[in-house]
Amino acid sequence: MTTDGAMSALPQTKRSPRRVGVAARRIAWPALALALILAVDGLITPGFFSIRIVEGRLFGNLIDILYRAMPIAVVALGMSVVIGAKGVDLSVGSVVAIAGAVIAWRIHRGDPHLLILFWALGVGLLCGVWNGLLVAALDIQPIVATLILMTSGRGIGLMINLLYGGTDPSFSSPLLQFLSVGHLGLVPTRLVLGAVIFAGLWLLVRRTAFGMFVEAAGENARAAELSGVQARLVRFASYVVCGLCAAWAGVVLTADTHTSDPVSEGLYIELDAILAVVIGGGSLSGGRIYLGATVLGAVVIQALTTSILTSGLPPEYNLVVKAAVVIAVLLLQSKNARGLAFSLARGEKR
């Protein structure tokens, strides 16, 4: 491949009208799914859309959906960067658990709570470095490499709990609980925090060369190398970003429950994060990052979960209904599935 050919493989820093149109179409389907879910909620639950002020903060089903979707969205944002580099991170749930265990450990040790926040974020960075080294430096398949930390991470969290005896993993931290369950004016703090994280990551991906390098490495690593992009370093950095995002989610979820529970904290959040990326139009084959659509995918997942809980369905039906709706959304996004449906509707043979 020539150098000119390699350079042509790099995504452009400025989006063409065609690419903007593609991104808009990708957002349209999850947005339609969200609108339909909320419309059904409005029909079966009186006052579903009502928003009120209680004790100086906003309350309501819509606020609750955004509130509970925030940890999934933050993890999914990091996951979207990794997937954009043609990787995947199955260990984010364990990183959430480890960060929570570190928070409880250092609080029991009497550290300043601001320092504890940096402890938790530092652990997330360390986990990202570990995964990045396995994938980028040792060329281990991403699923296998991150499965190592996924299976061992919760055990590491339990071992950290043993450092202070493990008998009372509960704690109290005004700072961390403010970041999780507090509010700034009428708005829950975690929504403000989520917006700040999104804005910072968007600036990193869309206003620096990092996003272009990630997409180039994910689309064609060989071409990216020929054009001067250090694909290995880019993939390594993507896992570091993902680890940091998972640690932020760990801070929020752990402070919400006031306890370290490595067994159940962040359980299956890696699956919801990957699903949010896919619902948002991302492809596991890499090459593209859709941050806004990924957040929308996370909101769709949480809206669906809230809908199932408020509908009064028996618990054993919840996951089945959730899977059915997700499949429907993915089929709507599939060009081949839509084409087949239109052909069948017109009575054409394929």
HELIX and SHEET records of a PDB file:
HELIX    1   1 THR A    3  ALA A    9  1                                   7    
HELIX    2   2 PRO A   17  ILE A   44  1                                  28    
HELIX    3   3 ASN A   61  GLY A   84  1                                  24    
HELIX    4   4 VAL A   92  ARG A  109  1                                  18    
HELIX    5   5 HIS A  113  GLY A  132  1                                  20    
HELIX    6   6 LEU A  133  ALA A  137  3                                   5    
HELIX    7   7 PRO A  142  ASN A  161  1                                  20    
HELIX    8   8 LEU A  162  TYR A  164  5                                   3    
HELIX    9   9 PRO A  174  VAL A  181  1                                   8    
HELIX   10  10 THR A  189  ARG A  206  1                                  18    
HELIX   11  11 ALA A  209  GLU A  219  1                                  11    
HELIX   12  12 ALA A  221  LEU A  226  1                                   6    
HELIX   13  13 ALA A  231  THR A  257  1                                  27    
HELIX   14  14 ILE A  269  ILE A  279  1                                  11    
HELIX   15  15 LEU A  291  SER A  311  1                                  21    
HELIX   16  16 PRO A  315  GLN A  333  1                                  19    
HELIX   17  17 LYS A  335  ALA A  345  1                                  11    
SHEET    1   A 2 ILE A  51  VAL A  54  0                                        
SHEET    2   A 2 ARG A  57  GLY A  60 -1                                        
SHEET    1   B 2 HIS A 183  LEU A 184  0                                        
SHEET    2   B 2 VAL A 187  PRO A 188 -1                                        
END                                                                             
